[in-house]
């Protein structure tokens, strides 16, 4: 294993550290997500489906504006002010039928409401995003036909909540003290202070 790792140009000690960190993360997330599995019941999944109907809505055709740029910054500016047209952004608008779209694009825009932007997407040649101008033939799919997707959506949502709650508990149990650097204190200079985090007893 060590020889194989070194042949790929990787440092073996770094490789071991990465494997150890990955295993610890999996162990941590396993305990955090255990409760999510218990809560994944038919009743909770159906409730998620009812409260997030836009995730399970399809359409016959969609009108999109596509923005393409070499960097993310100009797209961020357009998201903040849709009227902007930076010279370094290529813009094109068109209408597509649902059956003309590949699954990747359909997945992206299905979850974007009319009058909203998609997330900015890194590509091989730069960055892209889409603005949904209009959707026609909107209809919500029945629960039985999207049950697997509803389960996946519910689990993903609950896992995000679990991680947020876990991090919030860590912060609330941390005792943070600002400690002035001894050398800075002696010299009267402004050096960034050390931050020491201790877990409350």
C-alpha positions in Angstrom: 0.0 0.0 0.0 2.8 2.4 0.9 4.6 1.7 -2.4 1.3 2.2 -4.4 0.6 5.5 -2.6 4.1 6.8 -3.2 4.0 5.8 -6.9 1.0 8.1 -7.3 3.1 11.0 -6.0 1.4 11.2 -2.6 3.0 11.5 0.8 2.3 8.4 2.8 2.0 10.2 6.1 -0.5 12.6 4.6 -2.4 9.7 3.1 -2.7 8.0 6.5 -3.8 11.3 8.1 -6.5 11.7 5.4 -7.7 8.2 5.9 -7.8 8.6 9.7 -9.8 11.9 9.3 -12.2 10.3 6.9 -12.9 7.4 9.2 -13.4 9.7 12.2 -15.8 11.8 10.2 -17.8 8.7 9.1 -17.9 7.6 12.7 -19.1 11.0 13.9 -21.7 11.4 11.1 -22.9 7.8 11.7 -23.9 8.7 15.3 -25.4 12.0 14.3 -27.4 10.5 11.5 -28.6 7.5 13.5 -31.6 9.4 14.8 -32.5 10.5 11.2 -32.9 6.9 10.2 -35.3 6.3 13.0 -37.4 9.4 12.0 -37.6 8.3 8.3 -41.1 6.9 8.6 -43.8 6.9 5.9 -45.7 9.6 7.8 -42.7 11.9 8.0 -41.8 11.4 4.3 -45.4 12.1 3.2 -45.4 15.3 5.4 -42.2 16.4 3.7 -43.7 15.7 0.3 -46.8 17.8 1.2 -44.7 20.7 2.5 -42.3 20.8 -0.4 -44.5 20.2 -3.4 -42.3 22.4 -5.6 -39.6 19.6 -5.4 -42.0 17.2 -7.0 -43.4 19.4 -9.7 -42.8 18.9 -13.4 -43.6 21.0 -16.5 -44.1 20.7 -20.2 -41.8 23.5 -21.2 -39.5 26.1 -19.6 -38.1 29.4 -20.7 -34.5 30.0 -19.4 -31.8 32.6 -19.5 -28.4 31.1 -19.4 -25.4 33.0 -18.1 -21.8 31.8 -18.9 -18.6 33.4 -17.5 -14.9 32.6 -16.9 -15.2 33.4 -13.2 -17.9 33.3 -10.6 -17.6 37.0 -9.6 -19.7 38.5 -12.5 -22.4 35.9 -12.0 -22.6 36.9 -8.3 -23.1 40.5 -9.4 -26.0 39.5 -11.7 -27.6 37.5 -8.9 -27.5 40.7 -6.7 -28.8 42.9 -9.6 -30.5 41.0 -12.4 -30.4 44.1 -14.6 -26.7 44.1 -14.9 -25.1 42.8 -18.1 -21.3 42.6 -17.6 -19.3 42.5 -20.8 -17.5 39.3 -19.7 -20.7 37.3 -19.3 -22.3 35.5 -22.3 -26.1 35.5 -22.1 -28.6 33.5 -24.1 -32.3 32.9 -23.7 -34.5 30.2 -25.1 -37.5 27.9 -24.5 -37.1 24.1 -24.2 -39.6 21.3 -23.9 -39.1 19.0 -20.9 -38.5 16.0 -23.2 -35.7 18.0 -25.0 -33.6 18.5 -21.8 -30.9 16.2 -20.5 -31.4 14.9 -17.0 -28.7 17.1 -15.5 -30.2 20.4 -16.7 -33.7 19.1 -15.8 -32.6 18.3 -12.3 -31.1 21.8 -11.8 -34.0 23.8 -13.1 -36.9 21.7 -11.7 -36.1 22.8 -8.2 -35.8 26.5 -9.2 -38.9 28.6 -8.9 -40.1 30.9 -11.6 -38.4 34.3 -11.4 -35.4 32.8 -9.5 -31.7 31.9 -10.3 -30.2 28.5 -10.1 -27.1 27.9 -8.1 -23.8 28.9 -9.8 -22.4 25.8 -11.4 -18.6 25.2 -12.0 -17.9 23.8 -15.4 -14.8 22.7 -17.3 -14.6 26.1 -19.1 -15.8 28.4 -16.3 -19.1 29.0 -14.5 -22.8 28.9 -15.5 -26.2 29.7 -14.0 -29.8 29.8 -15.2 -32.7 32.2 -14.6 -36.1 30.6 -14.9 -38.3 33.1 -16.8 -41.4 30.9 -17.2 -42.7 27.3 -16.7 -45.7 26.0 -18.6 -47.8 22.9 -17.9 -46.9 22.8 -14.2 -48.2 19.8 -12.3 -47.3 18.0 -9.1 -46.5 14.4 -9.4 -48.4 12.0 -7.2 -46.6 10.6 -4.1 -46.4 7.0 -5.3 -44.5 8.0 -8.4 -41.9 10.0 -6.5 -41.7 8.1 -3.2 -38.0 7.3 -3.6 -37.2 10.9 -4.4 -39.3 12.0 -1.4 -37.4 9.7 0.9 -34.1 11.0 -0.4 -35.2 14.6 0.0 -36.4 14.0 3.5 -33.2 12.3 4.6 -31.0 15.0 3.0 -33.0 17.7 4.7 -33.0 16.1 8.1 -29.2 15.4 7.9 -28.5 19.0 7.2 -30.6 20.0 10.2 -28.8 17.4 12.4 -25.4 18.8 11.5 -26.5 22.3 12.1 -27.9 21.4 15.5 -24.8 19.5 16.4 -22.6 22.5 15.5 -24.8 24.8 17.4 -24.5 22.6 20.5 -20.7 22.6 20.1 -20.7 26.4 20.0 -23.0 26.8 23.0 -20.8 24.4 25.0 -17.5 26.2 24.1 -15.8 28.6 26.4 -13.9 31.0 24.2 -11.1 33.2 25.8 -9.1 35.8 24.0 -5.5 35.5 25.1 -3.0 38.3 24.2 0.2 37.1 22.7 3.0 37.5 25.4 5.6 38.9 22.9 3.1 41.4 21.6 2.3 42.5 25.1 6.0 43.0 26.0 6.7 44.9 22.8 3.5 46.9 22.8 2.7 45.8 19.2 -0.7 44.7 17.8 -0.4 41.1 17.0 -3.4 39.0 16.3 -4.5 37.4 19.6 -4.7 33.7 20.2 -8.2 32.2 20.6 -8.4 29.4 23.0 -11.5 27.2 22.9 -12.3 25.1 25.9 -15.2 22.8 26.4 -17.4 23.7 29.3 -17.5 21.3 32.2 
